Amino acid sequence: MVAELLRLRLRILANGFRRPPAQVVAIVVGLLVAVVGVVLFWQGAAWVRSLDDDDFAMRANTVVGSWLSLAAILVPLMAVRRVVLSPRAFLGYPISPVGVGVTMLAYTLIGPGILLVPMALASTQAWPDATSTQVAWAAAPLLFLQTLLVIQLAREVGVALRRHPRIAGWIDFVSVLVLLLGGATVLAILAPRVPGMLDVVRAVRPLNRFLLAVPDVLADTPLGMLWAAPGHASTTLRDPSTAWQLVGISALLVLALLIVWLGLIAVKLKPTRRLPGPRRTRVPGWFRHFPSTTGGAVAARSLTYWFRDPRYRAVYAVLPFVLVVTLVALWIGGVPFEYAVLVPLPLMTVLLAWSTSHNDVAYDNTAVWQHIAAQTPGLDDRRGRTVPVLVFGVVLLAVGIPLTVWGHGDLAIAPAFTGFCVALLLGGVGVGSLYSARFPYAAPRPGDQAWETPQAATNQGVVAQGMSVLLVLLCAAPTFGLAALWWIRGGTWGWAALAVGVVSGVLVYVVGLRAGGRTFDARGPELLAFTQRN
């Protein structure tokens, strides 16, 4: 089937030349422009190599490559109106999501997409020494895969945006503006070495400091890491080991993009649900805003508790208290404000993610019998209860991270700090989803104040609280270690902390949901007996 599909792709390309003459001319001109662009890119790489200037070669490769990587994201967002081959075309065939994803990538390469291969290899021609050439050859397949996956994901987003013309129009405008500014920046950086560009050099001379800083900034971003990696190996002013670190981090990024792509394919291969019937006109509260599913009902009821129940609302009062007390205590201890400001948000994140989720079965004891009697799947129960925590957690991070970075005074800390906070939030929710179903303990009754001690309280609650907090901190420990490396050594460790924080947080969240759901299903009678006693 896959071979037949690729042969069909070749037929479709051949049939493209059977259109009216004007359209055929446009197709031929477009292909010629693409081929000429690749040839010029190769010639430019050879020209940079002939200059024998490692610093300029690194700047040129980084800015040009970053601009091309940016174009691979923005052009599909603007140009793609529909997907030529939908993953749902494979629905019903015995092909796994991985097979479908790989097939669609190969399908893209049949045609103009094959030009990505010489573009990824062009960087190997720009470096005169053997070490940098080896790094460039190692980075070339990663460049190819990264660009191919980014184009595919951008296509999917572009098709989705066409359903919202107003948003799509603004994105098109911003994309064109960004590409034009990026092209102007590339031209200004290359101008000093291009013959006949003296006027451009004079015009951009006041911006020399800014233009020299642009390649260094791009080299620390996913757009320019692989393009700048060979320059670290060839330039004597830098540490050659940084080149292989950039290649390793980019390999993790490509792996993450591949997982996202295959996950998107898997979602699209799921059968569609039955269309929901008309809703009642008087649906109460938050139930109106969630789907008519078991998970949606649990999420709506949990969100209602977070707004009405005093036990949950106590979290809102505690969070500002944590902020003020932490800053005042560190100020009294003599800690400078730019360092003290980094402490409150992680504490608030842990408190929000952990405070109720690690014992939500006991907090919601009056409704557990309904779930068990209705045979609610444990996964839906766990997933629905995490919705309010994630909603408030995202709001907290969206407000707290920019304010913390502003208070610290260094924008470079944002990736590492964001990764650490995300790991704490998702890790806390994941651990809580498992712990509340496996180790519940007595809690205040619905409607009681959060600080009332239940009569059935035992030492089991203290042990459960301590172990759950410890597990949350262990989940965020790898991200904290990478953030500490960035604090000491700088470089790209901050982006590595962001990637590891997101990946580890999502992994703990998914594992916690599934393990907690299975535990809820297996221990239904025990949980029902527990809620009746407590």
N, C-alpha and C positions, 0 to 999 in steps of 0.2 A: 504493500500500500504506500509506503513512504517513497519507494522508487517511482511508482506511478504518479505520485503527487509532484515530485520534482520534475518528471517529464511533462506533466501538465503545466508547470510553471514555465518551462521553455516554450511550450506551444502558446501560452498567453503572451509571452514577450514577442514571439514571432507575429502573432496576430495584431500586436500593437502597431505594426507597420502597414496594416491593411486599412487604416483610417483615411479620412480625407487628406488631400495633399498638404494643406496648411498645418494640420495636426502632426503629420509625419515630419514635416520640416522642423516644427517646434521640438519634437522628440529628438531628432538627430542633432539639432543645435544644443539641446540640453546635455546630451551624452558627450558631445565634443567639448563643451565647456567643462564638464566633470573630468574628462580625461586630460585636457590641457591643464586643469588645476592640479591634478596629481603629478603630472610631468614637471610643472613649475615648482611644486613642493619638493620633489627629488632634486631638481637643479639648485633650488635654494639651499638644501641641506649640503650639497657638494660645495656650493659657494661659501657657506659658513665654515666648512672644514678647510678650505683653501686660505682663509684669513689667518689661521693659526693663532687664534685668540680665544682661550678657554672661557674667560669671563663673558665675552660677547656671545660666544656660541651658546652658553647656558642661558643668557638673557633671551636670545633670539628663539631658541627651542622652547623655552618655558612659555613665553608670551604667545607665540604662534600656535603651539600645541594647545595651550589653554583656551585660546580663542576658537580653535577647531572643536575642542571638546564641548565648549559652551554652545557652539552652533549645532552640535549633534543633539543637544537637549532642546534648544529653542526652535530650530527649523521644523522638526516634526510637530511641535506644539502648534505652530502656525499653519503648516501646509496640509497636514493629514486631516481629511474629512471623514474617512471611513477606513476600516480595516479590510484589506484585500482577502485575507484568510482568517476567519474567526475560529478560536479554539473550540467553540461549540459545534463546529462541523464534524469533529471527531467524537461527539457524544453518541454513545451506543456501540462504538467499536472497542474491541479488547486492547486498547492502547493506554498505557499508564500516563499520568500527567508529565512525568519526566520525558517519556518518549515523544509526547506531543510538543513539549517545550523545545527539545532539541530539534525536532523536525521543523518547527516554525523558524528557528534560527537558521537552519540550513536552507529553508525556503527563501529567506531574505537574501541570502548570499547569491542565489541564482539571479543574476541581473546586475544592475548598477551597484548593489551592495558589495560585490566582489572588490570594488575599488578601496574598501577599507583595509584590505591586506597590504597593498603597496604603501598606503598612507601610514600604517602602523610600522612598517619596516623602514620608512624614510629616515627616521631618527638615527638609524645605525650608520648612515652615511655622513653624519655631521661631526664626528669625533675622530681626531687624529691618532690617539693613543689606544693601546690594546685594552687597558682596564675599562675605560669608559665605553668602548665598543662592546665588551662583554656584558656590561650592565645594560646597554641599549638593546642587545639581542635578548637578554632576559626580560626586559620590560616590553618588548614588541608584542608577544602573544597576549600579555595582560592588557596592553593598550587596545588591541583588536577586540578582545572579549568585552572590555569595559565599554568601548564605543558602541559595539553591537547591542549589548544589553540595554544601554542607556537609550539608544534609538528606539528599541522595541517598547520600553516602558513609556517613553515620551509619546510614542504613537497612541498607546492606550489612553494616556491622559488627554492627548489632543482630541481623540474621538469623543471622550466623555465631556470635554469642554464645549463641543459643538452644540450640546443640548442647552447651553446657557449663552446665548449670543452676546449679551452685554459683558459678561466676564471674559468671554473669548476675545471680544474686541479690545478690551483693556490689556489683556495678555499679549495680543498681537502688537499693540502699540509699544508696550514696554519692551518686548523682545526685539523689535526692530531698533529701538533706541539703544538698547544694550549692545546689540551686534555692531551698530555704527560706531558707538563710542569705543568698543573693543577694537574694531578695525583701525580707528584713528590712533589708538594707543600703540598698536602693533607697528603701524607706519612710522610713528614718531620715534619708537625705540630702534627700528632698523635704519632710519634715515641717515644717521651719521656715517654709516659705512656704504651706503648706496650712492654710486656716482650720479651726479645731476640733481641731488636732493638738497642742495645748499640752502634754498629758500625755506624748506621745511625745517632744517636744523636751526636756522635763525629764529623761526617762529616759535619753536618749542623750547628754546634755550631757557626761558624763565621756569619751565616745568622740569628741569633736569633732575632735581632732587626727587620729585614725585615719580618720574619715569624710572629712575634707578631703583626705587623701592617696590614698584609694581611686580617685577619678576620674583623678588624674595617673598612677597606675600603670596603670590600664586603658587610658588613651590611648596608651600605648606598646606595647600588645599587639594582636595581630590581632583580638581581640574588639571593641576600642573605637576603633581607628584612624580608620575612616571616620565613626563617630559624632562623634568629637572634632575632626575636620579643620575643619569650619566655625567652630568656636570659636576656633581659632588665627587665623583671618582676621578675626574680629570683636573679639577681646579686645585691648585696647591694651597689656597687659602681656606679650604674646607676639609672636614673629616671624611675620608673615603668610606668609612663604615656607614655613614649616613645614607649613602646611595642604596645599600642593600636593605637598610631599615625602611626606606621609602618603598622599595619593591615589595617587601614583606607586608607592609601596611596596605599597599594597593592590592595585593593578592587577597587579603581579607575583605577589602571593599568589593572586589569582583565576586568573591564567594557570596557576600551578602546580597549583591545585585542578582546573582543567579538564583538564590533562595527566594527572593522577592518575585522574580519572574516565574519560577516554577510554582510558587504559592498562588500567584494570580491565575496561572493556567488551571491549577487544581480547583480553585473557586469557580471558574467558568465552566468546568466540566461537571459540576454538580447539577443534578436535575432541578428544574425550577419547581418551586412550591405552587400549590394550588392558589389561585388568585383569591385574596380575602374577600369575604362577603361584605355587604354594607354594614357599617357600624351603627350602633344605637346613637341617637342624638344626644343622650344625656350620659356620657361616659365620665365618671368622676375623676377629677384631679389629673395626676400624672399619667394615668392609664390611657388618656386620650393621645399622648405623645409617644407611646411605645407600641411596637407591633403586637398583634393578638396571638402571641405565643406564650409558652410557659416561662421562658426566660424573660420576655418582655413584661409579663405580669409581676414576676419577682423583682425585676429592676424598678418598676413603677412603685411598688409597695415599699421597697427599700429606700427609694428617694423620698417618698412621703415621710418615712420615719426620720430621715436626716433633717427634714424641715420642721417636724412637729414634736418629736419625742425629746424630752429634756436630756435624756442620756446621750443622745447624739449631738444635740445642740451645744453641749458642754465643750465639745471640741473647738467650736468657733471662739469661745471665750478663752480657752487655754492657749490657742495659737498666738494671739497678740501678747499674752502674758509671757510666753516663752521668748518671744522676740525682745521684749523690753528687759526682762530679767537677764538674759544672756548678754546683751550689749552692756548693761550696767555692770554686771559682774566682771566682764573682761576689761571694761574701762577702769574699774577699781583696781584690778590686778595689773594695770599698766600695759595692757596689750594695745598696740596701735590700732586705730579704727580701720585702716585698710585691710588688716588681718582679722580683726574681730568680726567684721561684717560678713565673713565667709562662714561663720559658725551657725547662725540661727536657722537659715533655710534648710540645711540637711536635718537638723533636729525637728523642725516643724514638719518636714516631709515624712520622717519616720513616725512621728506621732500621729499624723493624719492617716497614713497607710496602715498602721499597726493597731491603733487604739481600739477600734471596734471589730475589725475584720478577723482578728485572731480568735474571737469568741462570739461571733455573730449568731451561732446556733443558740447559745444561751440567751443572748439579747432578744432574739426573735422567738422565744420558746412558745408563745401563744399560737404561732402559725405553723410550727414544725409538723404538728399532727395533720394539718391540711395537706402538706406536701407529701407526707408518707401515705396518707389515705388515698390521695389522687395519683399515687405512683409517679410523682414528678421526677424526671431524670435528675440524678445528682449533678451532672454537668450543667444543666440549665439552672439549678438552684445556686450553684457556686458562681456561675457567670453573671446571673442577674444581681447577686448581692455585691459584686465588685463594681457595678456601674456607677453608683454615687461616689464611691471612693476615687475612682479614676476621674470622674468629672471634676470634683473639687480639687483633686491632686493636680490635674492639668492646669486649672485656673491658678492654683497656688504657684506652680512653676512658671507659668507664663508671666505672672506679675513679679514673682520674687527673683528670678534669674536676672532679668535686665537691671533691676534695682541693686542687686548684689554686685553685679559687674560694674555698674556705675559707681557704687560706693568704694569698690576696691581700686578703681582707677586704671585697670589694665584690661583691654578687650580680649587679649590673648588667652585669658583664663576661662573664657566662656565655654569652649568645647569640653575641657576636662571637668569643669564644675557642672555643666549640664549632664554629662554622662554619669557622674556620681549621683546626682539627684534623681535621674531617671531610674538608675539601678535600685536606689532606695525605695522609690515609689512602687515600681513593678515587683521588686523582690518582696516588699512588705505585703502587698496584696496577694502574691502567689503563696508565700508562707502562711499567711492568715487563712487562705482558702483551704489549705490542707489541715492546719492546726485546729481550726474551729470545729471541723468534722471529726477529728481524731481525739483531741484532748479538750473537750469543753469543760468548763467549771462554772460554779454558781455566779450569777450576775444580778444586778438590780432588776427588779421587775419592770415591765413596760409602764411608763408614766412616772416612775420614781425618779428622784434626783440621781445624777451620775455618781455622787460621792457616798451614797448610802451603802453600807456593807450588808450583804445578804446573810441571813441567819445560817445558811448551809455552807458558808465559806470555809475552806480548808486550806492546808498548805499546798494542795495540788494547784491552786490558782497561781500562787507565787512561782512555783516551778515552771508552769506552763508559760507564764509571762516572760520569765527570764530566758527560757530556752528559745521562745519564738523571736524575741529581740535579738538574741545571739545569732540565730539563723539568718535574720534579715541583714545583720552587719556582715556576716560571712558571704552572703550573696553579693554585696557591694565591695568586698575586699579587693578583688582583682582590679576593679575600676579605680579604687582608691590608690592602689599601688602604682598604676600607670599615671594617675594624676600627680603622685609624689615624684615620679621620674620626670614628668614634664616640669614640675616646680624646680627640680634640681638641675636638669640638663637642657630644658627647653626643647625646641625642634618640633617634631610631629607627634610626640608622645601625647599631647593634648587631644589630637584627633583620634589617636588609638584609644585613649580613655573614653571618648565619646562613643566610638564604635563598640567597644567591649561592654560599656555600660548599657547601651541599647540592646545588644544581642543577649547579654546575660540576663538583663531584666525581663525581656520577652520570653526567654527560655524558662526562667523560674516561674513566671506568670502562667505559661501554658502548662508546665509540668504540675504546678500547684493546683490549677483548675482541674486537670484530668485526674490527678491522684485524689484530690478532695472530693470530686464527683463520685469516683469509685468507692471511696470510704463512706460517703453519705449513703450510697445505695446498699453497701454491705452492712452498715451498722444502723439501719433505719430503726429497728425495734429498740436497740440500746439507746439511741438518741431520744426516741419517744419516751422511754422510761426515765431518762435523765431529766427531760424537760418537765415531766410530771412531778418529780421529786424537788426540783429547784425552781 
